[in-house]
Amino acid sequence: MTAPVSGDTPLVWSSRLTFLMASVGFAVGLGNIWRFPYVVGENGGSAFILIYLTFAILIGVPLVMAEWTIGRRGNDATSASGSFRGVATQSGASTKWGAVGGIAVLAVFMLMLIYTTIAGWTMDYFVRAASGAFEGITSETSAAAYEDLMASPWRLVFWHTVVVVLTVYINSRGLHGGIEKAVNILMPALFLSLVIMVGYAAVVGDMAAAANFLLTPDFSKVTGETVLMALGQAFFSIGIAMAVMITYGSYMDQSTSIAQNAVIVVGADTLVALLAGFAIFPLVFQHGMTPSAGEGLVFQTLPVAFGDLPAGSFFASVFFFLLIAAAVTSCIGNFAPVVAWTEEKFRLSHSRAAFTAGFAMWVLGIASALSFNVLSDFHPLDFISGFEEKTIFASIDYIMANALLPIGALLTAIFIGWIANRDSIREEIGLPDGLAFKTWLVLIRFVIPTALVVVFLSGILG
């Protein structure tokens, strides 16, 4: 994955399918599987989906197109900063625009400091499921098991370490030897696991109740807050402003359609989230449980359901393997731009850059893991209003999600819409200078910046 020098053959994806699997794998994370279905059900079912899809098409697709364009146009640079500088140079603009890529890399690095901890939970629960620990489990013992995990610094740090080692090793092997091989195994496994779980839920669960929960439109639940939630979900679930799509775009060959593939990735991301709902909620409703948001649904409610179901231990193992596959493919994508930036910044070989960045991620990530126990009473930014009760984990999450990502996306939209050379961008995207390109340009220049300002202000003020 070292940026090719003049005269070298540019490094590109082996196939369009592999590129799509890597991009979808990055976009499909744990939030798609445990958060999106719940948000849909609690906010109007298919009414929320329609609002979400509108934002995904109007915001997600254009921004993915923009990031891939910057990556592919960036003078064969693999780092987000280098790609921004390359496009800025071609457009006669200041190379200081490379700082926008730096913001994106910082955001995704901060994300990894907390994501590796959460990914570790899925591995711990997979081992438990495979050992039959969920058989006969009650709500009380399930809650206690989750609390025991949170209270154990050694278990959290151990699984955080496993995730980091796996992520670093795969990325250190480069594009073809690491990332592609991993996604070629993990993504088919993810989809197969998801299909198995949907089929299982249809047989032993209450699929009718789940379909009603997810798909029945209830416009009475649609409020301004619902619209804002759909906007935020569309922005964050696709993985905008994390430098990953820029890095992945730098390996796209010129024959790959940016516009067409952006639609496919955003559509696949949404489809996986909905299928996850049909895998989870039939089991929840079959047991008369009330769906709850976040990790509580996956790590406390579902183990109880699996414990009472036929072949529950086996299918619990399949489910948590599904979560592991989603987590690891996201980690692989998230770490790629960090490695590329480290490689460029410190002039290291690719493997050394991976291990250097990985070591920093491991050390700093330990503090996030300990936020649930040893450092739970440590609030590093309590001198700042709004951070008084936030742990290291919560502080990183807040800064990354509510400041760096919206600001980075806003600056990306401004750069690609107003600074970059219009003709070269249109040529790279592959759209004719007609209605399609002009619509994309209006969205990038006006609609998306407005939406991002709303996301930013709502995150800060809310």
Contacts in CASP RR format, 6 or more apart in sequence:
PFRMAT RR
TARGET T0000
AUTHOR 0000-0000-0000
METHOD contacts of the structure
MODEL  1
MTAPVSGDTPLVWSSRLTFLMASVGFAVGLGNIWRFPYVVGENGGSAFIL
IYLTFAILIGVPLVMAEWTIGRRGNDATSASGSFRGVATQSGASTKWGAV
GGIAVLAVFMLMLIYTTIAGWTMDYFVRAASGAFEGITSETSAAAYEDLM
ASPWRLVFWHTVVVVLTVYINSRGLHGGIEKAVNILMPALFLSLVIMVGY
AAVVGDMAAAANFLLTPDFSKVTGETVLMALGQAFFSIGIAMAVMITYGS
YMDQSTSIAQNAVIVVGADTLVALLAGFAIFPLVFQHGMTPSAGEGLVFQ
TLPVAFGDLPAGSFFASVFFFLLIAAAVTSCIGNFAPVVAWTEEKFRLSH
SRAAFTAGFAMWVLGIASALSFNVLSDFHPLDFISGFEEKTIFASIDYIM
ANALLPIGALLTAIFIGWIANRDSIREEIGLPDGLAFKTWLVLIRFVIPT
ALVVVFLSGILG
1 11 0 8 1.000
1 78 0 8 1.000
1 174 0 8 1.000
1 175 0 8 1.000
1 251 0 8 1.000
1 336 0 8 1.000
1 339 0 8 1.000
1 340 0 8 1.000
1 343 0 8 1.000
1 350 0 8 1.000
2 11 0 8 1.000
2 78 0 8 1.000
2 343 0 8 1.000
2 349 0 8 1.000
2 350 0 8 1.000
3 76 0 8 1.000
3 77 0 8 1.000
3 78 0 8 1.000
3 79 0 8 1.000
3 343 0 8 1.000
3 344 0 8 1.000
4 10 0 8 1.000
4 11 0 8 1.000
4 76 0 8 1.000
10 76 0 8 1.000
10 253 0 8 1.000
11 78 0 8 1.000
11 175 0 8 1.000
11 251 0 8 1.000
12 251 0 8 1.000
12 252 0 8 1.000
12 253 0 8 1.000
13 19 0 8 1.000
13 22 0 8 1.000
13 175 0 8 1.000
13 180 0 8 1.000
13 251 0 8 1.000
13 252 0 8 1.000
13 253 0 8 1.000
13 256 0 8 1.000
14 176 0 8 1.000
14 180 0 8 1.000
16 256 0 8 1.000
16 261 0 8 1.000
18 180 0 8 1.000
18 183 0 8 1.000
18 184 0 8 1.000
19 248 0 8 1.000
19 251 0 8 1.000
19 252 0 8 1.000
19 256 0 8 1.000
19 261 0 8 1.000
20 261 0 8 1.000
20 264 0 8 1.000
20 265 0 8 1.000
20 268 0 8 1.000
21 183 0 8 1.000
21 184 0 8 1.000
21 187 0 8 1.000
22 179 0 8 1.000
22 180 0 8 1.000
22 183 0 8 1.000
22 187 0 8 1.000
22 248 0 8 1.000
22 329 0 8 1.000
22 332 0 8 1.000
22 333 0 8 1.000
23 245 0 8 1.000
23 248 0 8 1.000
23 261 0 8 1.000
23 265 0 8 1.000
24 187 0 8 1.000
24 265 0 8 1.000
24 268 0 8 1.000
24 269 0 8 1.000
24 272 0 8 1.000
25 183 0 8 1.000
25 186 0 8 1.000
25 187 0 8 1.000
25 190 0 8 1.000
25 326 0 8 1.000
25 329 0 8 1.000
25 330 0 8 1.000
25 333 0 8 1.000
26 239 0 8 1.000
26 244 0 8 1.000
26 245 0 8 1.000
26 248 0 8 1.000
26 329 0 8 1.000
26 330 0 8 1.000
26 332 0 8 1.000
26 333 0 8 1.000
26 334 0 8 1.000
27 237 0 8 1.000
27 238 0 8 1.000
27 239 0 8 1.000
27 265 0 8 1.000
27 266 0 8 1.000
27 268 0 8 1.000
27 269 0 8 1.000
27 330 0 8 1.000
28 190 0 8 1.000
28 268 0 8 1.000
28 269 0 8 1.000
28 272 0 8 1.000
28 273 0 8 1.000
28 326 0 8 1.000
28 329 0 8 1.000
28 330 0 8 1.000
29 326 0 8 1.000
29 327 0 8 1.000
29 329 0 8 1.000
29 330 0 8 1.000
30 115 0 8 1.000
30 118 0 8 1.000
30 119 0 8 1.000
30 122 0 8 1.000
30 323 0 8 1.000
30 326 0 8 1.000
30 327 0 8 1.000
30 330 0 8 1.000
31 237 0 8 1.000
32 237 0 8 1.000
32 269 0 8 1.000
32 272 0 8 1.000
32 273 0 8 1.000
32 276 0 8 1.000
32 326 0 8 1.000
33 272 0 8 1.000
33 273 0 8 1.000
33 276 0 8 1.000
33 280 0 8 1.000
33 298 0 8 1.000
33 322 0 8 1.000
33 323 0 8 1.000
33 326 0 8 1.000
34 276 0 8 1.000
34 280 0 8 1.000
34 294 0 8 1.000
34 295 0 8 1.000
34 296 0 8 1.000
34 297 0 8 1.000
34 298 0 8 1.000
35 293 0 8 1.000
35 294 0 8 1.000
36 233 0 8 1.000
36 237 0 8 1.000
36 273 0 8 1.000
36 274 0 8 1.000
36 276 0 8 1.000
36 277 0 8 1.000
37 214 0 8 1.000
37 273 0 8 1.000
37 274 0 8 1.000
37 276 0 8 1.000
37 277 0 8 1.000
37 280 0 8 1.000
37 281 0 8 1.000
38 291 0 8 1.000
38 292 0 8 1.000
38 293 0 8 1.000
38 294 0 8 1.000
38 297 0 8 1.000
39 48 0 8 1.000
39 229 0 8 1.000
39 233 0 8 1.000
39 293 0 8 1.000
40 48 0 8 1.000
40 49 0 8 1.000
40 52 0 8 1.000
40 214 0 8 1.000
40 274 0 8 1.000
40 277 0 8 1.000
41 48 0 8 1.000
41 213 0 8 1.000
41 214 0 8 1.000
41 291 0 8 1.000
42 221 0 8 1.000
42 291 0 8 1.000
42 293 0 8 1.000
43 221 0 8 1.000
43 222 0 8 1.000
43 226 0 8 1.000
43 229 0 8 1.000
43 230 0 8 1.000
44 216 0 8 1.000
44 217 0 8 1.000
44 218 0 8 1.000
44 219 0 8 1.000
44 221 0 8 1.000
44 222 0 8 1.000
44 226 0 8 1.000
45 213 0 8 1.000
45 214 0 8 1.000
45 215 0 8 1.000
45 216 0 8 1.000
45 217 0 8 1.000
45 218 0 8 1.000
45 221 0 8 1.000
46 214 0 8 1.000
46 215 0 8 1.000
46 216 0 8 1.000
46 217 0 8 1.000
47 217 0 8 1.000
47 218 0 8 1.000
47 219 0 8 1.000
47 221 0 8 1.000
47 222 0 8 1.000
48 221 0 8 1.000
48 222 0 8 1.000
48 226 0 8 1.000
48 229 0 8 1.000
48 230 0 8 1.000
49 215 0 8 1.000
49 274 0 8 1.000
50 217 0 8 1.000
51 222 0 8 1.000
51 226 0 8 1.000
51 227 0 8 1.000
51 230 0 8 1.000
52 230 0 8 1.000
52 233 0 8 1.000
52 234 0 8 1.000
52 270 0 8 1.000
53 270 0 8 1.000
54 230 0 8 1.000
55 230 0 8 1.000
55 231 0 8 1.000
55 232 0 8 1.000
55 233 0 8 1.000
55 234 0 8 1.000
55 235 0 8 1.000
55 451 0 8 1.000
56 234 0 8 1.000
56 238 0 8 1.000
56 266 0 8 1.000
56 267 0 8 1.000
56 270 0 8 1.000
57 263 0 8 1.000
57 266 0 8 1.000
58 443 0 8 1.000
58 447 0 8 1.000
58 448 0 8 1.000
59 231 0 8 1.000
59 234 0 8 1.000
59 235 0 8 1.000
59 240 0 8 1.000
59 443 0 8 1.000
59 447 0 8 1.000
59 448 0 8 1.000
59 451 0 8 1.000
60 234 0 8 1.000
60 235 0 8 1.000
60 238 0 8 1.000
60 240 0 8 1.000
60 262 0 8 1.000
60 266 0 8 1.000
61 259 0 8 1.000
61 262 0 8 1.000
61 263 0 8 1.000
61 266 0 8 1.000
62 262 0 8 1.000
62 440 0 8 1.000
62 443 0 8 1.000
62 444 0 8 1.000
62 448 0 8 1.000
63 238 0 8 1.000
63 240 0 8 1.000
63 241 0 8 1.000
63 409 0 8 1.000
63 412 0 8 1.000
63 413 0 8 1.000
63 444 0 8 1.000
63 448 0 8 1.000
64 238 0 8 1.000
64 240 0 8 1.000
64 245 0 8 1.000
64 262 0 8 1.000
64 265 0 8 1.000
64 266 0 8 1.000
65 258 0 8 1.000
65 259 0 8 1.000
65 262 0 8 1.000
65 429 0 8 1.000
65 440 0 8 1.000
66 412 0 8 1.000
66 413 0 8 1.000
66 416 0 8 1.000
66 417 0 8 1.000
66 444 0 8 1.000
67 240 0 8 1.000
67 245 0 8 1.000
67 246 0 8 1.000
67 249 0 8 1.000
67 412 0 8 1.000
68 245 0 8 1.000
68 246 0 8 1.000
68 248 0 8 1.000
68 249 0 8 1.000
68 252 0 8 1.000
68 258 0 8 1.000
68 261 0 8 1.000
68 262 0 8 1.000
69 258 0 8 1.000
69 416 0 8 1.000
69 425 0 8 1.000
69 428 0 8 1.000
69 429 0 8 1.000
70 80 0 8 1.000
70 83 0 8 1.000
70 84 0 8 1.000
70 87 0 8 1.000
70 246 0 8 1.000
70 412 0 8 1.000
70 415 0 8 1.000
70 416 0 8 1.000
70 420 0 8 1.000
71 77 0 8 1.000
71 80 0 8 1.000
71 83 0 8 1.000
71 87 0 8 1.000
71 246 0 8 1.000
71 247 0 8 1.000
71 249 0 8 1.000
71 250 0 8 1.000
71 252 0 8 1.000
72 249 0 8 1.000
72 250 0 8 1.000
72 252 0 8 1.000
72 254 0 8 1.000
72 258 0 8 1.000
72 428 0 8 1.000
73 83 0 8 1.000
73 86 0 8 1.000
73 87 0 8 1.000
73 90 0 8 1.000
73 424 0 8 1.000
73 425 0 8 1.000
73 428 0 8 1.000
74 82 0 8 1.000
74 83 0 8 1.000
74 84 0 8 1.000
74 85 0 8 1.000
74 86 0 8 1.000
74 87 0 8 1.000
74 90 0 8 1.000
74 250 0 8 1.000
75 82 0 8 1.000
75 83 0 8 1.000
75 86 0 8 1.000
75 89 0 8 1.000
75 90 0 8 1.000
76 250 0 8 1.000
77 83 0 8 1.000
77 85 0 8 1.000
77 86 0 8 1.000
77 250 0 8 1.000
77 344 0 8 1.000
78 247 0 8 1.000
78 250 0 8 1.000
78 251 0 8 1.000
78 340 0 8 1.000
78 343 0 8 1.000
78 344 0 8 1.000
79 101 0 8 1.000
79 105 0 8 1.000
79 247 0 8 1.000
79 337 0 8 1.000
79 340 0 8 1.000
79 341 0 8 1.000
79 343 0 8 1.000
79 344 0 8 1.000
79 345 0 8 1.000
80 98 0 8 1.000
80 100 0 8 1.000
80 101 0 8 1.000
80 102 0 8 1.000
80 104 0 8 1.000
80 105 0 8 1.000
80 243 0 8 1.000
80 246 0 8 1.000
80 247 0 8 1.000
80 337 0 8 1.000
80 340 0 8 1.000
80 341 0 8 1.000
81 98 0 8 1.000
81 99 0 8 1.000
81 101 0 8 1.000
81 102 0 8 1.000
81 105 0 8 1.000
81 341 0 8 1.000
81 344 0 8 1.000
82 98 0 8 1.000
82 101 0 8 1.000
82 344 0 8 1.000
83 101 0 8 1.000
83 246 0 8 1.000
83 250 0 8 1.000
84 97 0 8 1.000
84 98 0 8 1.000
84 99 0 8 1.000
84 100 0 8 1.000
84 101 0 8 1.000
84 246 0 8 1.000
84 415 0 8 1.000
85 95 0 8 1.000
85 97 0 8 1.000
85 98 0 8 1.000
86 95 0 8 1.000
87 97 0 8 1.000
87 415 0 8 1.000
87 420 0 8 1.000
87 424 0 8 1.000
88 94 0 8 1.000
88 95 0 8 1.000
88 96 0 8 1.000
88 97 0 8 1.000
88 98 0 8 1.000
88 415 0 8 1.000
88 419 0 8 1.000
88 420 0 8 1.000
89 95 0 8 1.000
90 420 0 8 1.000
90 421 0 8 1.000
90 424 0 8 1.000
91 419 0 8 1.000
91 420 0 8 1.000
91 421 0 8 1.000
91 424 0 8 1.000
92 421 0 8 1.000
93 419 0 8 1.000
93 420 0 8 1.000
97 415 0 8 1.000
97 419 0 8 1.000
100 408 0 8 1.000
100 411 0 8 1.000
100 412 0 8 1.000
100 415 0 8 1.000
101 243 0 8 1.000
101 246 0 8 1.000
101 408 0 8 1.000
102 243 0 8 1.000
102 341 0 8 1.000
103 241 0 8 1.000
103 404 0 8 1.000
103 407 0 8 1.000
103 408 0 8 1.000
103 411 0 8 1.000
104 241 0 8 1.000
104 242 0 8 1.000
104 243 0 8 1.000
104 246 0 8 1.000
104 337 0 8 1.000
104 404 0 8 1.000
104 408 0 8 1.000
104 412 0 8 1.000
105 243 0 8 1.000
105 337 0 8 1.000
105 338 0 8 1.000
105 341 0 8 1.000
106 404 0 8 1.000
107 241 0 8 1.000
107 242 0 8 1.000
107 243 0 8 1.000
107 400 0 8 1.000
107 404 0 8 1.000
107 405 0 8 1.000
107 408 0 8 1.000
108 242 0 8 1.000
108 243 0 8 1.000
108 244 0 8 1.000
108 334 0 8 1.000
108 337 0 8 1.000
108 338 0 8 1.000
109 338 0 8 1.000
109 357 0 8 1.000
109 361 0 8 1.000
110 396 0 8 1.000
110 399 0 8 1.000
110 400 0 8 1.000
110 404 0 8 1.000
111 242 0 8 1.000
111 334 0 8 1.000
111 400 0 8 1.000
112 167 0 8 1.000
112 331 0 8 1.000
112 334 0 8 1.000
112 335 0 8 1.000
112 338 0 8 1.000
112 361 0 8 1.000
113 361 0 8 1.000
113 364 0 8 1.000
113 365 0 8 1.000
113 367 0 8 1.000
113 368 0 8 1.000
113 396 0 8 1.000
114 365 0 8 1.000
114 368 0 8 1.000
114 393 0 8 1.000
114 396 0 8 1.000
114 397 0 8 1.000
114 400 0 8 1.000
115 327 0 8 1.000
115 330 0 8 1.000
115 331 0 8 1.000
115 334 0 8 1.000
116 160 0 8 1.000
116 163 0 8 1.000
116 164 0 8 1.000
116 167 0 8 1.000
116 331 0 8 1.000
116 361 0 8 1.000
116 365 0 8 1.000
116 368 0 8 1.000
117 156 0 8 1.000
117 159 0 8 1.000
117 160 0 8 1.000
117 365 0 8 1.000
117 368 0 8 1.000
117 369 0 8 1.000
117 393 0 8 1.000
118 295 0 8 1.000
118 327 0 8 1.000
119 159 0 8 1.000
119 163 0 8 1.000
119 324 0 8 1.000
119 327 0 8 1.000
119 328 0 8 1.000
119 330 0 8 1.000
119 331 0 8 1.000
120 156 0 8 1.000
120 159 0 8 1.000
120 160 0 8 1.000
120 162 0 8 1.000
120 163 0 8 1.000
120 327 0 8 1.000
121 149 0 8 1.000
121 159 0 8 1.000
121 295 0 8 1.000
121 299 0 8 1.000
122 320 0 8 1.000
122 323 0 8 1.000
122 324 0 8 1.000
122 327 0 8 1.000
123 159 0 8 1.000
123 162 0 8 1.000
123 163 0 8 1.000
123 324 0 8 1.000
124 149 0 8 1.000
124 155 0 8 1.000
124 159 0 8 1.000
125 299 0 8 1.000
125 303 0 8 1.000
125 320 0 8 1.000
125 323 0 8 1.000
126 317 0 8 1.000
126 320 0 8 1.000
126 321 0 8 1.000
126 323 0 8 1.000
126 324 0 8 1.000
128 134 0 8 1.000
128 145 0 8 1.000
128 303 0 8 1.000
129 303 0 8 1.000
129 306 0 8 1.000
129 313 0 8 1.000
129 316 0 8 1.000
129 317 0 8 1.000
129 319 0 8 1.000
129 320 0 8 1.000
130 313 0 8 1.000
130 317 0 8 1.000
132 313 0 8 1.000
132 316 0 8 1.000
133 145 0 8 1.000
134 142 0 8 1.000
134 303 0 8 1.000
134 304 0 8 1.000
134 306 0 8 1.000
134 307 0 8 1.000
134 312 0 8 1.000
134 313 0 8 1.000
134 316 0 8 1.000
135 307 0 8 1.000
135 312 0 8 1.000
135 313 0 8 1.000
136 307 0 8 1.000
136 308 0 8 1.000
137 145 0 8 1.000
137 303 0 8 1.000
137 304 0 8 1.000
137 307 0 8 1.000
138 304 0 8 1.000
139 300 0 8 1.000
139 304 0 8 1.000
142 300 0 8 1.000
142 301 0 8 1.000
142 303 0 8 1.000
142 304 0 8 1.000
143 300 0 8 1.000
145 303 0 8 1.000
146 296 0 8 1.000
146 299 0 8 1.000
146 300 0 8 1.000
149 155 0 8 1.000
149 156 0 8 1.000
149 299 0 8 1.000
150 156 0 8 1.000
150 372 0 8 1.000
150 373 0 8 1.000
151 372 0 8 1.000
151 373 0 8 1.000
152 373 0 8 1.000
153 369 0 8 1.000
153 370 0 8 1.000
153 373 0 8 1.000
153 374 0 8 1.000
156 369 0 8 1.000
156 370 0 8 1.000
156 372 0 8 1.000
156 373 0 8 1.000
157 366 0 8 1.000
157 369 0 8 1.000
157 370 0 8 1.000
160 362 0 8 1.000
160 365 0 8 1.000
160 366 0 8 1.000
160 368 0 8 1.000
160 369 0 8 1.000
161 362 0 8 1.000
163 327 0 8 1.000
163 328 0 8 1.000
163 331 0 8 1.000
164 358 0 8 1.000
164 361 0 8 1.000
164 362 0 8 1.000
164 365 0 8 1.000
166 328 0 8 1.000
166 331 0 8 1.000
167 328 0 8 1.000
167 331 0 8 1.000
167 332 0 8 1.000
167 335 0 8 1.000
167 358 0 8 1.000
168 335 0 8 1.000
168 354 0 8 1.000
168 355 0 8 1.000
168 357 0 8 1.000
168 358 0 8 1.000
168 361 0 8 1.000
170 178 0 8 1.000
170 179 0 8 1.000
170 181 0 8 1.000
170 182 0 8 1.000
170 332 0 8 1.000
171 178 0 8 1.000
171 179 0 8 1.000
171 332 0 8 1.000
171 335 0 8 1.000
171 336 0 8 1.000
171 339 0 8 1.000
171 354 0 8 1.000
172 178 0 8 1.000
172 339 0 8 1.000
172 350 0 8 1.000
172 351 0 8 1.000
172 354 0 8 1.000
172 355 0 8 1.000
173 179 0 8 1.000
173 181 0 8 1.000
174 350 0 8 1.000
175 251 0 8 1.000
179 332 0 8 1.000
179 333 0 8 1.000
179 336 0 8 1.000
182 328 0 8 1.000
182 329 0 8 1.000
182 332 0 8 1.000
183 329 0 8 1.000
183 332 0 8 1.000
186 325 0 8 1.000
186 328 0 8 1.000
186 329 0 8 1.000
187 325 0 8 1.000
187 329 0 8 1.000
189 321 0 8 1.000
189 325 0 8 1.000
190 272 0 8 1.000
190 322 0 8 1.000
190 325 0 8 1.000
190 326 0 8 1.000
190 329 0 8 1.000
191 272 0 8 1.000
193 318 0 8 1.000
193 319 0 8 1.000
193 321 0 8 1.000
193 322 0 8 1.000
193 325 0 8 1.000
194 272 0 8 1.000
194 275 0 8 1.000
194 276 0 8 1.000
194 279 0 8 1.000
194 322 0 8 1.000
195 275 0 8 1.000
196 315 0 8 1.000
196 318 0 8 1.000
197 279 0 8 1.000
197 315 0 8 1.000
197 318 0 8 1.000
197 319 0 8 1.000
197 322 0 8 1.000
198 275 0 8 1.000
198 278 0 8 1.000
198 279 0 8 1.000
199 279 0 8 1.000
200 279 0 8 1.000
200 315 0 8 1.000
200 318 0 8 1.000
201 207 0 8 1.000
201 210 0 8 1.000
201 278 0 8 1.000
201 279 0 8 1.000
201 280 0 8 1.000
201 281 0 8 1.000
201 282 0 8 1.000
201 283 0 8 1.000
202 278 0 8 1.000
202 282 0 8 1.000
204 282 0 8 1.000
204 283 0 8 1.000
204 286 0 8 1.000
204 309 0 8 1.000
204 310 0 8 1.000
205 282 0 8 1.000
205 283 0 8 1.000
205 285 0 8 1.000
205 286 0 8 1.000
206 282 0 8 1.000
206 285 0 8 1.000
206 286 0 8 1.000
207 278 0 8 1.000
207 282 0 8 1.000
209 281 0 8 1.000
209 282 0 8 1.000
209 285 0 8 1.000
209 286 0 8 1.000
210 277 0 8 1.000
210 278 0 8 1.000
210 280 0 8 1.000
210 281 0 8 1.000
210 282 0 8 1.000
210 284 0 8 1.000
210 285 0 8 1.000
211 278 0 8 1.000
213 281 0 8 1.000
213 285 0 8 1.000
213 291 0 8 1.000
214 274 0 8 1.000
214 277 0 8 1.000
214 278 0 8 1.000
214 281 0 8 1.000
228 454 0 8 1.000
228 455 0 8 1.000
228 458 0 8 1.000
231 451 0 8 1.000
231 454 0 8 1.000
231 455 0 8 1.000
232 455 0 8 1.000
235 405 0 8 1.000
235 406 0 8 1.000
235 409 0 8 1.000
235 451 0 8 1.000
235 452 0 8 1.000
235 455 0 8 1.000
236 401 0 8 1.000
236 405 0 8 1.000
237 269 0 8 1.000
237 273 0 8 1.000
238 265 0 8 1.000
238 266 0 8 1.000
238 269 0 8 1.000
239 245 0 8 1.000
240 405 0 8 1.000
240 409 0 8 1.000
240 412 0 8 1.000
241 404 0 8 1.000
241 405 0 8 1.000
241 406 0 8 1.000
241 408 0 8 1.000
241 409 0 8 1.000
241 412 0 8 1.000
242 334 0 8 1.000
242 337 0 8 1.000
242 405 0 8 1.000
243 337 0 8 1.000
243 341 0 8 1.000
244 333 0 8 1.000
244 334 0 8 1.000
244 336 0 8 1.000
244 337 0 8 1.000
246 337 0 8 1.000
247 333 0 8 1.000
247 336 0 8 1.000
247 337 0 8 1.000
247 340 0 8 1.000
248 333 0 8 1.000
248 336 0 8 1.000
252 258 0 8 1.000
257 430 0 8 1.000
258 428 0 8 1.000
258 429 0 8 1.000
258 430 0 8 1.000
259 429 0 8 1.000
259 430 0 8 1.000
259 431 0 8 1.000
259 436 0 8 1.000
259 440 0 8 1.000
279 319 0 8 1.000
279 322 0 8 1.000
280 297 0 8 1.000
280 298 0 8 1.000
280 302 0 8 1.000
281 291 0 8 1.000
283 302 0 8 1.000
283 305 0 8 1.000
283 306 0 8 1.000
283 309 0 8 1.000
284 291 0 8 1.000
284 297 0 8 1.000
284 301 0 8 1.000
284 302 0 8 1.000
284 305 0 8 1.000
286 305 0 8 1.000
287 304 0 8 1.000
287 305 0 8 1.000
287 308 0 8 1.000
289 301 0 8 1.000
289 304 0 8 1.000
289 305 0 8 1.000
291 297 0 8 1.000
291 301 0 8 1.000
292 300 0 8 1.000
292 301 0 8 1.000
298 323 0 8 1.000
302 316 0 8 1.000
302 319 0 8 1.000
303 316 0 8 1.000
306 312 0 8 1.000
306 313 0 8 1.000
306 315 0 8 1.000
306 316 0 8 1.000
306 319 0 8 1.000
307 313 0 8 1.000
307 316 0 8 1.000
309 315 0 8 1.000
335 354 0 8 1.000
335 357 0 8 1.000
335 358 0 8 1.000
335 361 0 8 1.000
338 357 0 8 1.000
338 358 0 8 1.000
338 361 0 8 1.000
339 350 0 8 1.000
339 353 0 8 1.000
339 354 0 8 1.000
339 357 0 8 1.000
340 353 0 8 1.000
341 357 0 8 1.000
342 348 0 8 1.000
342 353 0 8 1.000
342 354 0 8 1.000
342 356 0 8 1.000
342 357 0 8 1.000
343 349 0 8 1.000
343 350 0 8 1.000
343 353 0 8 1.000
346 353 0 8 1.000
346 356 0 8 1.000
348 356 0 8 1.000
367 375 0 8 1.000
367 392 0 8 1.000
368 392 0 8 1.000
368 393 0 8 1.000
368 396 0 8 1.000
370 392 0 8 1.000
371 378 0 8 1.000
371 391 0 8 1.000
371 392 0 8 1.000
371 393 0 8 1.000
371 394 0 8 1.000
372 391 0 8 1.000
372 393 0 8 1.000
375 391 0 8 1.000
375 392 0 8 1.000
376 391 0 8 1.000
378 391 0 8 1.000
378 392 0 8 1.000
379 387 0 8 1.000
379 388 0 8 1.000
379 389 0 8 1.000
379 390 0 8 1.000
379 391 0 8 1.000
379 395 0 8 1.000
380 392 0 8 1.000
380 395 0 8 1.000
381 387 0 8 1.000
381 390 0 8 1.000
381 395 0 8 1.000
382 388 0 8 1.000
382 389 0 8 1.000
382 390 0 8 1.000
387 395 0 8 1.000
387 398 0 8 1.000
390 398 0 8 1.000
401 459 0 8 1.000
402 456 0 8 1.000
402 459 0 8 1.000
402 460 0 8 1.000
403 456 0 8 1.000
403 460 0 8 1.000
406 452 0 8 1.000
406 453 0 8 1.000
406 455 0 8 1.000
406 456 0 8 1.000
406 459 0 8 1.000
407 456 0 8 1.000
409 448 0 8 1.000
409 452 0 8 1.000
410 449 0 8 1.000
410 452 0 8 1.000
410 453 0 8 1.000
410 456 0 8 1.000
413 444 0 8 1.000
413 445 0 8 1.000
413 448 0 8 1.000
413 449 0 8 1.000
413 452 0 8 1.000
414 449 0 8 1.000
416 425 0 8 1.000
416 444 0 8 1.000
417 425 0 8 1.000
417 441 0 8 1.000
417 444 0 8 1.000
417 445 0 8 1.000
418 445 0 8 1.000
422 441 0 8 1.000
426 433 0 8 1.000
426 437 0 8 1.000
429 437 0 8 1.000
429 440 0 8 1.000
431 437 0 8 1.000
431 440 0 8 1.000
END
